[in-house]
Amino acid sequence: MKVKQLLDKILENWQVKAVCFVISLFLYVIYQNQSVDKKVFSVPLTVESKNGYVSVEPHPKTIAVSARGKAEDLAQVRESDLRAYLDLSYVSQDGSYDFPVLVTLSDSASVLNPLEIKVTPEKVKLRVEEEITSYVDIVPLVMGKPANGYLYKSSTVKPAQIAISGPRSMIKNCKSLQTMPVSMSDASKDFSAKTKVEKKGMFIHHDDIDVNVDVQLEEITTQKQFEKVPVKILNLPDELEIRAMTSEITVTLAGTYNSLENFVPDETFVTADVSQVTEPGTYYIDLSYNIPKNFSMSEGFTKSIPVTFTLKPLTNPDEEKITIVESDSGQLEEKVEKRRKR
């Protein structure tokens, strides 16, 4: 009886009660929607692998993560509370796969009321390969122009090799790595420089070590022609003079560029010793060269020159010689003799 009375009570004016229920439900939904907010984060996307496989193509740097929840909860969430990644751990062979984008929350964000999380894109397609390690040569990269008169000769680097790791196909095709550029601009002697090893793309990795590059230079060796070099006559006899000779010659020297540029022959650079000449005439006189030790003369240099000698003219043709003599009568007299003086 009581149950029947309860049912009658419930059904009494049921139309009005139904309308009230619908209105209440509608008001509740409006309230819930007004109290829920949405926030979009740009989160860095990383790739993780624990099975020795790595990606061989670029992936999106960031993804969009939208979070829905109470406004007061969302206000406490920061981008740093979200971590987005692709997990390659289940891959067992090379190939292309669709990897779901996984998102985790920090401890501080995970204790909030449940948040509705949605990522865009939800999946990322990647081609993966087995990761291997190998040793490759380090090649020094030397750039610039040394000081005037010098040339680049060679360079060495220590250590000579480095371990690299990455996708198998890329590692097998990588035979060497260069150093970062080392400048030899205006250098005039051997030198050493500390630098790094280049980064070979985003998929090949190596330790960030310092390497030492030793650079060797050499001076430029060349030839230079010196024209109108004077010939200095040595030991000319007093009674002779030179009527005709080759007074200037051309000399070609070989040596380093800077030394030749700064060298100026002096008056004793080329000499001719005529001390053996005693009579007038034309003679071939050997030449002597005072060559600095760091130079050498090219073949075909002048070894001797013709020189014509004559007697010096008399400066006082008639010379008187006065002597005192005693005459037959016993008196002293002057005796004058005239003779030619050369």
ZAKETOR-372282 format. One record per atom (N, C-alpha, C): x, y, z. Coordinates in steps of 0.02 Angstrom, whole numbers, padded with zeros to 5 digits, always signed. Each point is the difference from the previous one (the first is absolute). Layout:
<recs>
XYZ...
</recs>
This chain:
<recs>
+00042-00060+00000-00042+00060+00000+00043+00062+00000+00050-00003+00038+00045+00058+00004+00036+00010-00066+00018-00055-00033+00036+00005-00065-00046+00032-00051-00064-00022+00000-00048+00028-00047-00010+00074+00013-00002+00017+00062-00007+00071+00016+00061+00041-00022+00059-00032+00006+00061+00035-00021+00002+00011-00075-00022-00052-00036-00002+00007-00073-00050+00053-00020-00058-00002+00032-00050+00051-00016+00027+00070+00014+00039+00005+00053+00028+00065+00018+00049+00024-00053+00041-00049-00025+00051+00018-00050-00033+00019-00066-00051-00038-00018-00032+00012-00065-00047+00060+00001-00014+00022+00060-00045+00058+00005+00034+00061-00031-00033+00031-00048+00028+00058-00036+00068-00016-00031+00004-00060-00030+00065-00022-00027+00025+00044-00057-00047+00030-00038+00022+00043-00054+00040+00059+00026-00026+00029+00054+00035+00057+00029+00067-00020+00028+00001-00059+00033+00063-00025+00029+00051-00015-00055-00022-00027-00057+00046-00016-00055+00031+00063-00028-00042+00051-00008+00026+00063-00026+00052+00029+00048-00014-00004+00064+00048+00026+00049+00066-00037-00002-00004-00067-00011+00061-00040-00003+00043+00019-00060-00034+00008-00056+00037+00019-00061+00033+00068+00008-00038+00047+00031+00029+00066+00010+00060-00004+00047-00005-00040+00052+00057-00008+00047+00061-00030-00035-00012-00051-00042+00055-00032-00036+00033+00050-00047-00040+00039-00033+00026+00051-00046+00043+00051+00037-00025+00021+00057+00038+00049+00040+00067-00030+00024-00001-00064+00016+00061-00033+00023+00053-00003-00056-00024-00017-00060+00047-00004-00057+00030+00068-00014-00043+00052+00001+00025+00068-00011+00053+00018+00051-00014-00017+00061+00047+00015+00055+00067-00035-00012-00004-00064-00018+00061-00038-00011+00041+00028-00058-00034+00019-00052+00036+00028-00058+00032+00067+00017-00034+00038+00041+00028+00065+00019+00060-00008+00046+00006-00052+00037+00055-00010+00047+00059-00037-00031-00007-00026-00063+00054-00036-00034+00033+00047-00049+00068+00001+00001+00038+00043-00045+00046-00043-00043+00030+00031-00052+00044-00036-00046+00064+00041-00009+00056-00035-00001+00065+00032-00008+00043-00042-00047+00034+00034-00047+00042-00034-00050+00074+00015+00014+00040-00053+00001+00072+00007+00012+00039-00023-00061+00056+00033-00014+00047-00023-00051+00057-00036+00036+00001-00066-00007+00045-00042+00040+00055-00030-00045+00064+00004+00020+00053-00033-00039-00012-00075-00005+00014-00028-00059-00009-00071-00012+00069-00033-00004+00011-00051+00040+00063-00037+00001-00012-00072-00022+00056-00032-00017-00002-00071-00020+00041-00040+00050-00030-00054+00026+00034-00042+00049+00005-00071-00027+00056-00032+00015+00009-00070-00022+00045-00035+00049-00019-00061+00018+00040-00040+00046+00020-00067-00031-00012-00008-00065+00013-00064-00032+00052+00004-00056+00036+00056-00005+00053+00006-00050-00023+00022-00069-00061+00026-00005-00024+00026-00065-00011+00075+00006+00016+00036-00055-00005+00072+00000-00034+00023-00065-00026+00060+00002-00032+00030-00058+00052+00022-00051-00019-00004-00065+00045+00022-00053-00031+00057-00040-00053+00030+00026-00030+00057-00033-00027+00049+00052-00006+00063-00017-00022+00049+00049-00071-00012+00024-00013+00020+00061-00068-00002+00028-00020+00070+00021-00065+00013+00010-00021+00067+00021+00035+00021+00064+00023+00062+00003+00035+00024+00059-00048+00009+00059-00061+00021-00015-00050+00010+00053-00067-00028-00022-00044-00012+00048-00068-00019-00015-00047+00043+00043-00063+00003-00021-00050+00038+00038-00035-00047+00049-00001+00019+00063-00035-00038+00052-00054+00045+00028-00062-00022-00007-00056+00038+00028-00025-00035+00063-00011+00039+00051-00023-00027+00064-00066+00034+00019-00049-00041+00021-00065+00026+00023-00008-00018+00073-00024+00047+00038-00012-00010+00071-00024+00064+00032-00004-00003+00064-00022+00060+00036+00051+00056-00009-00026+00060-00006+00043+00057-00013+00053+00008+00054-00020-00012+00063+00049+00009+00054+00054-00053-00003-00016-00060-00027+00051-00052-00007+00047+00015-00058-00030+00021-00056+00041+00015-00058+00048+00057+00012-00019+00046+00043+00043+00057+00014+00065-00022+00033+00000-00058+00031+00060-00025+00034+00045-00042-00046-00024-00016-00060+00038-00043-00045+00044+00043-00045+00064-00020-00004+00048+00035-00043+00023-00048-00055+00030+00030-00051+00025-00042-00055+00051-00050+00025+00040+00019+00049+00051-00044+00027-00030-00060+00037-00065+00003+00017-00032-00057+00033-00018-00055-00049+00006+00013-00065-00019-00048-00051+00062-00026-00036+00002-00065-00013+00055-00031-00038-00030-00043-00054+00019+00016-00063-00025-00038-00057+00058-00037-00032-00011-00064-00018+00055-00040-00028-00027-00056-00043+00045-00026-00042-00014-00060-00040+00044-00055+00027-00029-00058+00013+00036-00056+00029+00013-00052-00055+00066-00010-00016+00018-00049-00051+00017-00068+00028-00013-00010+00063+00025-00060+00035-00029-00065-00026-00059+00001-00031-00030-00063-00022+00023-00020-00070+00040+00041-00034+00023-00016-00067+00052-00055+00002-00003-00047-00046+00048-00056-00001+00036-00006-00066-00016+00042-00050+00035-00002-00063-00007+00067-00036+00045+00011-00049-00002+00063-00037-00067+00007-00037-00022+00062-00008-00062+00011-00037-00033+00065+00019-00060+00012-00028-00039+00060+00015-00060-00019+00042-00013+00039+00052-00054-00015+00048-00036+00064+00019-00064-00009+00019-00040+00055+00029+00006-00005+00075+00031+00050+00030+00010+00000+00072-00050+00047+00033-00038-00024+00050-00046+00045+00036+00039+00052+00041-00027+00059+00003+00031+00052+00042-00024-00010+00071+00047-00011+00045-00015-00013+00070+00013+00063+00041-00045+00012+00048+00006+00060+00042-00004-00021+00073+00046+00026+00039-00002-00012+00073-00001+00068+00035-00028-00002+00062-00004+00061+00041+00051-00003+00056+00021+00057+00022+00044+00003+00058-00039-00019+00062+00036-00013+00054-00034-00019+00062-00048+00054+00024+00020+00062-00007-00042+00055+00024-00064+00006-00041+00004-00015-00065-00060+00006-00042-00044-00062+00005+00030-00057+00014-00039-00062+00001-00047-00005+00060+00011+00039+00053-00043-00003+00059-00062+00043-00007-00003+00039-00054-00060+00041-00011-00058-00044-00021-00060+00029+00001-00059-00037-00023+00014-00025-00071-00026-00057-00019+00014-00028-00066-00008+00052-00055+00052+00003-00043+00000+00047-00056-00011-00040-00064-00037+00030-00045-00010-00031-00065+00057+00024-00046+00043-00047-00021+00059+00015-00040-00011-00024-00071+00018+00042-00049-00004-00018-00070+00061+00028-00035+00032-00043-00042+00061+00020-00036-00014+00006-00074+00037+00045-00033-00005+00009-00073+00071+00009-00027+00024-00047-00043-00034-00060-00024+00002-00056+00051-00044-00049-00009-00002-00055+00048+00054-00052-00016+00022-00005-00064+00051-00048-00020+00051+00034-00045+00061-00026+00001+00053+00025-00044+00032-00060-00034+00007+00004-00066+00031-00054-00039+00075+00012-00004+00039-00051+00019+00073+00005-00001+00030-00063-00031+00056+00009-00034+00040-00056-00024+00058-00010+00050+00009-00062+00022+00050-00013+00051+00050-00052-00024+00061+00003+00028+00052-00048-00014+00037-00018+00064+00036-00054-00003+00041-00021+00057+00057+00051+00009+00014+00016+00062+00055+00047+00016+00065-00039+00008+00054+00024-00033+00065-00031+00007+00052+00053+00017+00060-00023+00020+00055+00045+00017+00061-00019-00041+00038+00051-00021+00060-00012-00040+00050+00056+00014+00064-00013-00018+00052+00050+00006+00017+00028-00069+00005+00066-00005+00018+00031-00064+00058+00048+00011+00036+00015-00055+00056+00047+00003-00025+00072+00009+00040+00040+00034-00012+00072+00006+00046+00035-00048-00028+00041-00044+00039+00036-00050+00003+00074+00019+00060+00028+00009+00005+00071+00018-00022+00045-00058-00039+00050+00015-00023+00049-00049+00037+00066+00014+00049+00016-00043+00041+00060+00008-00019+00050-00055-00015+00061+00020-00023+00051-00048+00041+00063+00008-00005+00044-00050+00034+00064+00002+00065-00001-00040+00033+00057-00002+00063+00009-00037+00054+00021+00048+00056-00038+00000+00054+00019+00046+00033+00065-00020+00047+00022+00040+00035+00064-00013+00035-00003-00068+00014+00059-00026+00033+00005-00065+00067-00036+00001+00011-00044-00049+00062-00038-00004-00004-00069+00030-00060-00020+00023-00007-00066+00031-00057-00039-00033+00006-00067+00002-00050-00045-00028-00020-00051+00052-00063-00023-00006-00023-00056+00042+00035-00064-00022+00028-00036+00048+00037-00062-00015-00041-00061+00020-00020-00006+00062-00036-00059+00023-00031+00015+00068-00043-00047+00022-00030+00007+00067-00017-00069+00026+00000-00006+00065-00018-00062+00034-00048+00016+00057-00037-00050+00023-00048+00010+00053+00006-00056+00052-00008+00018+00063+00001-00048+00055-00061+00012+00044-00039-00053+00015+00006-00069-00025-00016-00004-00074+00022-00055-00032-00009-00007-00072-00067-00031-00018-00034-00032+00049-00065-00032-00013-00050+00017+00055-00064-00011-00016-00053+00012+00049-00055-00052-00011-00033-00020+00055-00056-00048-00004-00064+00037-00017-00037-00026-00049-00065+00029-00018-00053-00054+00004-00062+00020+00013-00055-00047+00003-00060+00031-00035-00043-00046-00027-00059+00023-00036-00029-00056-00041-00048+00016-00045-00031-00052-00043+00053-00036-00041-00009-00065-00009+00050-00041-00033+00019+00026-00069-00049+00017-00041+00015+00023-00068+00041+00064+00000-00013+00045+00046+00036+00064+00002+00071-00010+00027+00008-00043+00049+00066-00012+00029+00045-00033-00052-00027-00047-00039+00041-00035-00050+00021+00048-00055-00038+00051-00014+00018+00048-00052+00043+00057+00025+00010+00004+00064+00041+00054+00029+00071-00026+00009+00047+00025-00041+00069-00023+00002+00045+00044+00043-00018+00063+00009+00042+00045+00038-00041+00060+00022+00027+00037+00049-00030+00062+00023+00053+00055+00000-00019+00060-00019+00046+00056+00001-00002+00035+00068+00055+00034+00014+00000+00044+00058-00037+00065-00019-00016+00039+00050-00024+00067-00015+00059+00040-00029-00014+00051-00041+00055+00035-00035+00053+00028+00047+00063-00009-00020+00057+00029+00034+00031+00051-00047+00009+00062+00022+00025+00053-00044+00076+00004+00004+00031+00004-00060+00073+00012-00003+00014+00069-00031-00049+00044+00001+00008+00067-00030+00058+00037+00033+00045+00025-00042+00058+00041+00020+00050-00038+00043-00005-00067+00003+00048-00039+00039+00067-00002-00036+00055+00003+00038+00067-00001-00029+00044-00054+00031-00031-00045+00039+00036-00056+00029-00049-00055+00018+00025-00059+00014-00042-00056+00020-00037+00017+00064-00061-00025+00007-00039+00015+00060-00049-00057+00015-00027+00000+00060-00051-00049+00022-00062+00038+00021-00057-00031-00011-00065+00031+00018-00046-00054+00027-00041+00019+00049-00049-00045+00029-00069+00015-00030-00036-00053-00019-00066+00011-00032-00044-00060+00014-00060-00001-00033-00049-00053+00009-00007-00040-00065-00036-00056+00005-00015-00041-00059-00070+00019-00025-00008+00004-00066-00064+00020-00029-00057-00047+00020-00061+00027+00000-00060-00039+00010-00025-00023-00068-00004-00066-00010-00019-00027-00065-00075-00014+00000-00040+00053-00005-00072-00008-00002-00029-00015+00068-00066-00012+00002-00034-00009+00064-00005-00073+00022+00023-00047-00043-00009-00070+00017+00066-00035+00019+00057+00031-00017+00065-00028+00018+00027+00037+00061+00019-00038+00050+00019+00030+00065+00071-00020+00018+00034+00044+00036+00066-00015+00028+00012+00044+00060+00050-00018+00040+00016+00039+00060+00025+00070-00020-00017+00048+00041+00021+00069-00013+00069+00011+00030+00051-00023-00036+00069+00003+00026+00039+00056-00034+00054+00021+00032+00048+00047-00030+00053-00039-00038+00021+00025-00058+00055-00030-00038+00052+00054-00013+00062-00022-00007+00056+00046-00014+00022-00008-00073+00002+00055-00035+00022+00001-00070+00068+00033-00004+00050-00036-00026+00067+00027-00010+00008+00017-00074+00017+00063-00014+00006+00024-00069+00073+00015-00015+00024-00027-00056+00069+00012-00021+00000+00045-00063+00043+00051+00001+00008+00045-00057+00070-00006-00029+00009+00024-00060+00067+00002-00030+00008+00066-00038+00062+00024-00001+00013+00062-00036+00001-00013-00075-00025+00047-00038+00000-00006-00073+00071+00008-00026+00022-00048-00041+00065+00004-00032-00009+00024-00071+00039+00050-00019-00009+00030-00066+00067+00026-00026-00001+00032-00058+00060+00031-00028-00014+00074-00012+00054+00039+00005-00006+00071-00014+00061+00023-00040-00013+00040-00051+00053+00025-00042+00020+00071+00021+00065+00008+00011+00027+00065+00018+00039+00027-00060-00023+00055-00026+00031+00030-00059+00046+00058+00019+00047+00012-00046+00048+00056+00008+00037-00003+00067+00024-00061+00016+00040-00008+00060+00072+00022-00016+00028+00048+00036+00068+00025-00017+00055-00051+00015+00051+00001-00042+00059-00042+00010+00055+00043+00030+00025-00020+00057+00052+00039+00034+00069-00029-00017+00045+00043-00025+00068-00021-00017+00044+00004+00061+00038-00054+00012+00045-00003+00057+00073-00006-00024+00045+00032+00038+00072-00008-00009+00025+00021-00070-00022+00057-00024+00023+00025-00064+00071+00029+00008+00048-00024-00039+00069+00026+00005+00002+00075-00012+00048+00034+00033+00003+00073-00004+00013+00026-00070+00039-00037-00039+00019+00025-00066-00051-00013-00054-00054-00038+00018-00051-00017-00049-00066+00034+00016-00038+00009-00053-00068+00023+00009-00046-00039-00048-00064+00001+00015-00049-00038-00040-00030+00046-00052+00007-00023-00063-00028+00039-00055-00071-00022-00016-00013-00065+00005-00066-00026-00017-00015-00064+00039-00062-00007+00023-00021-00060+00036-00076-00002+00006-00026-00058+00017-00071-00006+00016-00008+00017+00074-00029+00058+00013-00003+00025+00069-00060-00024+00039-00052-00026-00035-00061-00023+00034-00022-00066-00031-00025-00044+00043-00024-00065-00024-00068-00015+00031-00032-00054-00024-00064-00023+00027+00012-00065+00038-00027-00004+00060+00008-00059+00043-00069-00026+00021-00011-00065-00005-00063-00031+00021+00014-00044+00061-00035+00015+00055+00008-00037+00062-00062-00040+00016+00010-00057+00033-00056-00042+00024+00002+00000+00076-00060+00005+00029-00005+00000+00073-00073+00009+00021-00011+00012+00064-00068+00011+00024-00026+00068-00023-00065+00003-00008-00031+00061-00027+00017+00062+00042-00010-00005+00065+00011+00058+00043+00073+00021+00001+00046-00048+00000+00071+00017+00002+00021+00036-00064-00024-00025-00057+00018+00032-00063-00030+00070-00006-00061+00008+00026-00031+00066-00004+00038+00052+00040+00032-00020+00053+00035+00047+00044+00074+00007-00016+00025-00040-00048+00072+00000-00014+00018+00054-00051+00053+00039+00015+00027+00050-00046+00075-00013-00007+00024-00017-00060+00073-00012-00009+00041+00062+00018+00054-00010+00037+00044+00057+00016+00057+00004-00050+00047+00046+00011+00053+00012-00050+00050-00057-00004+00001-00044+00051+00047-00057-00002-00035-00065-00021-00060+00006-00024-00037-00061-00019+00034-00035-00059+00022+00039-00050+00037-00028-00057+00067+00037-00006+00055-00039+00002+00067+00031-00003+00042-00034-00054+00051+00036-00023+00048-00026-00049+00070+00018+00023+00041-00050+00014+00068+00012+00024+00048+00001-00061+00031+00058-00011+00044+00009-00059+00073+00005+00021+00017-00025+00057+00069+00007+00025+00050-00038-00043-00022-00051-00039+00046-00039-00041+00015+00034-00066-00035+00055-00016+00013+00035-00064+00059+00048+00009+00050-00007-00044+00060+00043+00005+00014+00040-00062-00032-00018-00055+00012+00033-00063-00066+00025-00030+00004+00054-00040-00061+00022-00034-00027-00056-00045-00063+00003-00014-00032-00049-00043-00071-00016+00023-00031-00048-00035-00069-00021+00017+00004-00070+00029-00031-00009+00059+00002-00064+00035-00071-00017+00023-00013-00066+00005-00063-00023+00031+00014-00010+00075-00036+00038+00040+00011-00001+00073-00057-00038+00033+00019-00049+00042-00051-00039+00037-00035+00045+00051-00065-00015+00008-00040+00037+00049-00010-00041+00063-00001+00034+00056-00015-00032+00064-00066+00028+00027-00041-00045+00028-00066+00020+00026-00003-00011+00075-00021+00051+00035-00008-00005+00073-00074-00016+00014-00018-00065-00004-00069-00023+00004-00017-00018+00073-00052+00030+00029-00022-00021+00067-00016-00075+00002+00007-00031+00058-00008-00072+00007-00071-00024-00017-00050+00044+00010-00068-00022-00012-00022+00008-00072+00047+00019-00045-00015+00007-00071+00044-00048-00040-00022-00010-00062+00041-00036-00048-00009+00034-00068+00052-00007-00043-00003+00032-00066-00026-00050-00051-00041+00024-00046-00025-00043-00053+00055-00015-00050-00011-00053-00039+00049-00018-00051+00004+00055-00053+00058+00004-00033+00008+00048-00053+00021+00069+00023+00026+00005+00061+00022+00066+00024+00065+00019-00034+00015+00065+00001+00061+00026-00033+00061-00019+00041+00046-00036-00032+00059-00023+00036+00061+00046-00009+00003+00034-00057+00057+00045-00012-00022+00055-00048+00038+00054+00000-00015+00056-00044+00065+00022-00033-00003+00027-00062+00061+00027-00031+00015+00070+00027+00064+00012+00014+00023+00065+00025+00061+00022-00041-00001+00061-00024+00057+00027-00038+00038+00049+00044+00067-00013+00005+00044+00040+00042+00048+00041-00045+00015+00060+00022+00051+00043-00033+00045+00029+00054+00059+00025-00024+00044+00034+00047-00029+00068+00018+00011+00020+00061-00023+00066+00020+00041+00053-00037-00029+00054-00023+00038+00053-00032+00045+00035+00050+00058+00028-00026+00046+00035+00045-00032+00064+00025+00004+00010+00064-00029+00061+00028+00047+00059-00006+00071-00012-00002+00050+00052-00007+00054-00026-00048-00006+00012-00066+00043-00031-00049+00075+00015+00011+00018+00060+00016+00070+00019+00009+00015+00011+00074+00046-00035+00026+00018+00007+00070+00076+00014+00004+00016+00050+00038+00070+00018+00008+00028-00034+00063+00062-00026-00010+00036-00028+00057+00062+00042+00012+00004+00031+00056+00056+00045+00016+00045-00035+00050+00065-00001-00018+00050-00028+00045+00057+00049+00008+00037-00001+00054+00057+00044+00013+00064-00039-00016+00040+00028-00043+00063-00033-00020+00058+00050+00010+00061-00024+00003+00060+00042+00007+00034+00004-00069+00013+00062-00020+00032+00012-00066+00074-00016+00003+00033+00005-00059+00072-00013-00002+00040+00052+00040-00032+00060+00004+00036+00052+00036-00011-00004+00075-00042-00049+00020-00013-00009+00071-00060+00037+00026-00038+00030-00045-00060+00036+00021-00061-00046-00004-00050+00013+00043-00063-00039-00001-00048+00029-00051-00028-00045-00042-00048+00021-00051-00062-00045+00002-00057+00029-00025-00062-00039-00006-00002-00033-00068-00019-00066-00001-00007-00036-00063-00074-00017-00008-00029+00023-00055-00071-00011-00012-00010-00053-00054-00041-00053+00017-00015-00052-00048-00076+00000-00010-00020-00002-00062-00072-00005-00015-00016-00069-00024-00057-00028+00027-00022-00067-00023-00076-00003+00002-00027-00045-00038-00072-00009-00005-00024-00042+00059-00053+00023+00026-00029-00038+00056-00069-00026-00022-00007-00062+00010-00064-00029-00019-00054+00018+00051
</recs>
